[in-house]
């Protein structure tokens, strides 16, 4: 068995609740449940508070780990409810 990064991506991750969840799907659900305004209050980032859009938010979150971590945490909290 090889140890290439692609092989590691295919391994099951039973302890990772975010495994297989796309950022876009996560964000779409959060917007549906909370809306942009409440999301901006929960995670104060400009792409949520000033003229929010799915495209600009995805672009920012893919490049900014601290913001993505906060959004992932918000998503996990929603899933636990």
MIVEXKOL-334853 format. One record per atom (N, C-alpha, C): x, y, z; residue in three letters. Coordinates in steps of 0.05 Angstrom, whole numbers, plus 5000, padded with zeros to 4 digits. Example, Ala and Ser with C-alpha at 12.3 -4.5 7.8 and 13.67 -1.06 7.14 Angstrom:
BEGIN
526448865156ALA
524649105156ALA
526449345156ALA
525749555142SER
527349795143SER
525850015157SER
end
This chain:
BEGIN
501749765000UNK
500050005000UNK
501850255000UNK
501150454984UNK
502850694982UNK
501950895004UNK
503651085009UNK
503051295029UNK
502751565016UNK
501651574992UNK
501251824978UNK
498951984992UNK
499052254989UNK
496952415001UNK
494152334991UNK
493952254966UNK
491352174955UNK
490251934970UNK
491951744976UNK
491151504990UNK
490151575018UNK
491551755032UNK
490751835059UNK
487951975058UNK
487352115037UNK
484752245035UNK
482452045034UNK
482951815024UNK
480851615020UNK
480451435045UNK
482251455065UNK
481951305089UNK
479551405105UNK
477951215117UNK
475751305134UNK
476851455158UNK
475251645167UNK
475951805191UNK
473651805210UNK
473151585224UNK
470751565241UNK
470651765263UNK
472851875272UNK
472852065294UNK
472752355285UNK
472452395259UNK
472352665248UNK
469552725237UNK
467952875252UNK
465152925244UNK
464953095218UNK
467153225211UNK
467053395186UNK
468053245162UNK
468952995165UNK
469952835143UNK
467752805122UNK
468352885097UNK
466452855075UNK
464453085072UNK
464553275090UNK
462753505089UNK
464153725074UNK
463053815052UNK
464254035037UNK
463654305050UNK
465554485048UNK
465254755060UNK
462754885048UNK
462254855023UNK
459954985010UNK
457354885022UNK
457154615026UNK
454754505038UNK
454354605067UNK
456554615082UNK
456554715109UNK
455455005110UNK
456555175092UNK
455755455092UNK
452955485083UNK
452055335063UNK
449255355054UNK
447255285076UNK
447855085092UNK
446155005114UNK
446155225135UNK
448455335142UNK
448555545162UNK
447055795153UNK
447255865128UNK
445756095118UNK
442756045119UNK
441955795112UNK
439155725112UNK
438055735141UNK
439555645160UNK
438555635188UNK
438755905202UNK
441056035200UNK
441656275214UNK
441256535198UNK
441856525172UNK
441956765156UNK
444556915159UNK
445157075140UNK
447757225140UNK
448057405165UNK
445857535173UNK
446157725195UNK
446957595221UNK
445557375228UNK
446257235252UNK
449057105250UNK
449657005227UNK
452356895223UNK
454457105228UNK
453957345219UNK
455857565223UNK
456157645252UNK
453957605267UNK
454057655296UNK
455657435310UNK
455257185301UNK
456656965314UNK
459656955307UNK
460257015282UNK
463057015272UNK
463357285257UNK
464557475271UNK
464757745260UNK
466957765238UNK
466157685214UNK
467957715191UNK
466557865170UNK
467958035156UNK
466858215136UNK
465258075114UNK
466057835106UNK
464557705084UNK
461757615093UNK
461257625120UNK
458557565130UNK
456957825136UNK
458458045141UNK
457058285151UNK
456758505130UNK
458358495109UNK
458258705089UNK
457758585061UNK
455358615051UNK
454558515025UNK
455358215022UNK
454358045039UNK
455157765039UNK
454257615014UNK
455957425005UNK
455257254983UNK
456656984988UNK
455556774976UNK
456656514979UNK
459456504968UNK
459856624944UNK
462456614931UNK
464656754947UNK
464056994956UNK
466157144971UNK
466757004997UNK
464656895010UNK
465156765036UNK
466756515032UNK
466156355012UNK
467656105007UNK
470656175001UNK
471056374985UNK
473756454978UNK
475356535003UNK
474056695020UNK
475456785044UNK
475956555063UNK
473956385067UNK
474256165086UNK
476255965077UNK
476555925051UNK
478555735041UNK
481355835046UNK
481756095048UNK
484356215051UNK
485056285080UNK
483056285097UNK
483456395124UNK
482656185145UNK
484656045155UNK
484155815173UNK
482655885198UNK
483356115211UNK
482056175236UNK
479056215232UNK
478256345209UNK
475456395204UNK
474056135197UNK
475355965181UNK
474155705174UNK
473755535199UNK
475655545217UNK
475355395242UNK
472855485258UNK
472355745259UNK
470055845273UNK
467455765259UNK
467455765233UNK
465055675218UNK
464555375222UNK
466755225221UNK
466454935226UNK
465354885254UNK
466255035274UNK
465255005301UNK
462255075302UNK
461455285289UNK
458655355288UNK
456955135275UNK
458055015254UNK
456654795240UNK
456454555259UNK
458554485273UNK
458454255291UNK
456454305314UNK
456354545324UNK
454454605345UNK
451554575335UNK
451054655310UNK
448454625298UNK
447754335295UNK
449654175287UNK
449153885282UNK
448653735309UNK
449653845331UNK
449253715357UNK
446453765368UNK
445153965358UNK
442454035367UNK
440453835359UNK
end
